[in-house]
Amino acid sequence: MQNGTMREDRMRDGTMPDPIEDPIPERASQFLAGEQARWETDRSVWQHPHEATPYGHSLVQTYQTAHPDGEVTVIDLMLGLDQYQGASQDFEDYLMGIVQSRAMQLAPDRVEPAEAEALLTLPKRAQLRVFDQLTVLAEQVFDWMRSQGMDPVPGANRLPELVTEADRKRAEQD
């Protein structure tokens, strides 16, 4: 009974519930907000790069939308190196997942900038810091994939080096 009258069963008569009388959308909105809050603090969401996030699209779809074809990213730079030529598609997807999830979560270990063009405008030392951040995330992906029985970079027992000592010395000189 609502407002002194019997409430109609709107599901039986085929009409939609009135949102004022039956605020289920409000409860759904609260549920979604809770899911978003949980997702934003879950450091392992990247392990499911193709599942829809509470924001709609998967991490891989979100990353690819943010970086359309033709835009080179730090992941493209990394995977373009000779030592990563045999990297699996799964490694690329998980790497996109961790980079995108950290960006969406505004995590302190996020990789910024993710676009190669913006990266290359930075001083060499700042570029090195970005590649170091990417290396830390890539190591997490590599180690997790191996623990799951996957082979992220066939023939590699550890993540191939992204930045060499020679690269570091050059960056320090600039």
Buried (B, 14 or more C-beta within 10 A) or exposed (E): EEEEEEEEEEEEEEEEBEEEEBEEEEEEEEEEEEEEEEBBEEEEBBBBBEEEBBBEEBBBBBBBEBBEEEEBBBBBBBBEEEBBEBBBEBBBBBBBBBBBBBBBBEBEEBBBBBBBEEBEEEEBEEBBBBBEBBBEBBEBBBEBBBEEEBBBBEEBEEBBEBBEEEBBEEBEEE
